[in-house]
């Protein structure tokens, strides 16, 4: 089991320190520029003091916004890391999501169809990693899991590799929709990708944790 997580509290502290340092440096630069502006103004037509107040107020507002944005960014990263730790128990389980599945030549792939209520006939469409259709077969128009055996219509095993699945919904002879189908794949690792938690599946494919609709114990 592996869960990648950099120290969230350290990250937050570092981001806060960097943001404060950056804003402080910018403020010193702003004060130097303001001083030079005052020293070089026309003594016969000096800048009104209210203009200086407006400049200071504007910079102060920008300063606070920059610091707030950096703090929110750091907090978001901390929450992502926390959520990743909570999902450590997902490793070793099979997640159901729309993603390619690997056919290893031996084990079947569990497909989870979700036919339309108006569909009286459904076909499972299998595509290889390049998107080419390699097989199509009629399956029951139910939500029961379907075990794909990796064989084509002639009963010949297809080459090992990644395959994706679609469900064609028919009403009579009319094709209503053809939509991607979820499959069950083992979770190998939980990772943090920016501000999003993603799962590395046994097929080598990454999916967002938010795209997982079910979990089950590995078969």
Secondary structure, 3 states (H helix, E strand, C coil): CCECCCCHHHHHHHHHHHHHHHHHHHHHHHHHHHHHHHHCCCCCCCCCHHHHHHHHHHHHHHHHHHHHHHHHHHHHHHHHHHHHHHHHHHCCCEEEECCCEEECCCCCEEEECCCCCCCCEEEEEEEECCCCEEEEEEECCCCCCEEECCECCCCCECCCEEEEEEEEEEECCEEEEEEECEEEEEEEEEEEECCEEEEEECCCCEEEHHHCCEEECCC
